[in-house]
Amino acid sequence: MKYKTVNLDTFSVVGVKEFTSLENGDNFIAIPQVWAHLPEETLAALQKLSNLEPSGVLGLCANMHDGGFDYWIAAATTGECPAGFAKLDIPAAQWAVFEIRGAMPKAIQDGFKQIFNEWLLSSGYQHADAPEIERYSAGDMSSPDYRSEIWIPVVKISEQSMMITVKRTDSGDGDFRRLVELLDIYLDESDKTAHSVCKTFNRIDTIKHAVVAYSTNEAVGCGAIREYSPGTVEIKRMFVSEKARRKGVASQILNELENWARELGFKKCILETGEKLPEAISLYQKKGYSAIAAYGQYECLGGSVCFEKNI
């Protein structure tokens, strides 16, 4: 993908925000509706306020919480925050800027998926701790030639942290078992009630296909697959240690599991995660997974978010 990098000092945006849930892919439906219902006078006020780069009216995904994030429609400005608007401070960062061409909202959604599924894995960058920004131009947003931009905050990955290798193994592997123990601790802290119920479904004794990701010689992530039904595998026990997160490790693990499943003759992957794990939900959406109704043992379990992907 073609991109340029831009370095910006700390700046502020002012605008309106709305909480957007990641559950069942609601964000893909809700965000276009937020834009559709934006009053014309609000849009005009934001256009008038804009006096900094990135210029124009922006969309921002910020502050993951409660199974979703705050979606802002805002403008970068040095001006005062008018009544009825809110203010968000954006930290200094380097941004990878991608030009997107095509009708909204599909073009921008497809652009995000390609960035996270392909570009970040091989770019030498990792996602920095700042909001993602959508920049919209004037013009017909339904036109196949409409131009917009995606701004991803990035930091350069050191050569050592780029050395991620993924090993295929099984549930008897010591590193896999140690990472699963850390996963269980993490899930217990995130949602103790749901995790206590799910423990029965998450036994690893019979898993024949597991992977472990290594940074040099340190095990930093894991995942597994097991047959769910003819032609379908279930992805299980996905985990990345805290210090290795936001470096594309989870995407590499997921890619390896999908490749392995294809080699074994499977056509579809399904999985379950929790509504209190917005980062996991976002990963699966960006990797092309579609939300489905809760399946099997998760049908009666509140808080489950299930996905599928044809491979």
HUFEN-V602709 format. One record per helix or strand of 3 or more residues. SS is the DSSP state (H for helix, E for strand). FROM is the first residue (numbers start at 1). LEN is the number of residues. If there is no record, write none. Layout:
SS_FROM_LEN ; SS_FROM_LEN
//
This chain:
E_4_5 ; E_11_11 ; H_23_14 ; H_40_10 ; E_58_8 ; E_68_9 ; E_86_5 ; E_93_9 ; H_106_17 ; E_125_3 ; E_132_5 ; E_147_10 ; E_164_6 ; H_174_17 ; H_192_10 ; E_209_7 ; E_218_12 ; E_232_9 ; H_242_3 ; H_249_15 ; E_268_7 ; H_278_9 ; E_290_3 ; H_296_3 ; E_304_7
//
